[in-house]
Amino acid sequence: MGTKAYLIITGVLFGIIAVLHLLRLIYQWPLQVGTVNIPIIVSCAGLLVTAVLCVWAFLLVARK
């Protein structure tokens, strides 16, 4: 597998995760891991990070 394919797959996966964070923010879905409730602000940070990584991956694909 080449670098281009890796970047495309990575960009798509980060894009999907970013969309899931966005949906959690829009619909206020609760998230609980074990007995710990995860606050909505975590999805704000998650959305920002995964969206940046998604865009970065596709920019690298376009550059190659």
N, C-alpha and C positions, 0 to 999 in steps of 0.2 A: 504494500500500500504506500502510495506516495504522500508527500507533504501536503499537496493540494487536497487530496481526499480526506486526510486527517483534519485539516482546517475546516473543510465543509461539514464533516460530521460533528466536530466540536462546536462550530457555530450554530448548527441546527439544535444540538442538545442544549446549549446555553439559551438559545431562543425559546425553546419549549419550557425550560425552567423559569425564564423571565415571564412568560405568559402565565404560568401557574401562580407566580408571586403576584402578578397584576390582578388575576382573578380573585385571589384571596383578599387583596386590598379592596376590590370593588364590592364583593359580596360578603365581606367580613366573616369569612369562614373561620371557625375556631380550629386551633391546632394544639394537640396535646401529645407529648412524648412521655410515655409512662405516666407519672403523676404530675409532670411539669407542664403548665400551660405556656405556650410560646406566644409572646405579645405580637401584635400587628406590626410594630416598628421593625421587627426582625425581617418581615417581608419587604418593607421599604428598602432596607439595606440590601437584601437579597435581590430585589428587582434592579437596583442600581448596578450592583456588581455583575450580575449575569447579563444584563443588557449591554454593558460596556464590553464584556468579554465576547459576546456574540458579535457586536459590531466590529470589534478588533479582529476577530477571526475572518470575517468576510472582507475586511479591508486588506488583510494579508493575502487572501485568495485573489482579490482583484489586482494586487500588485504583482503577483507572479505571472 
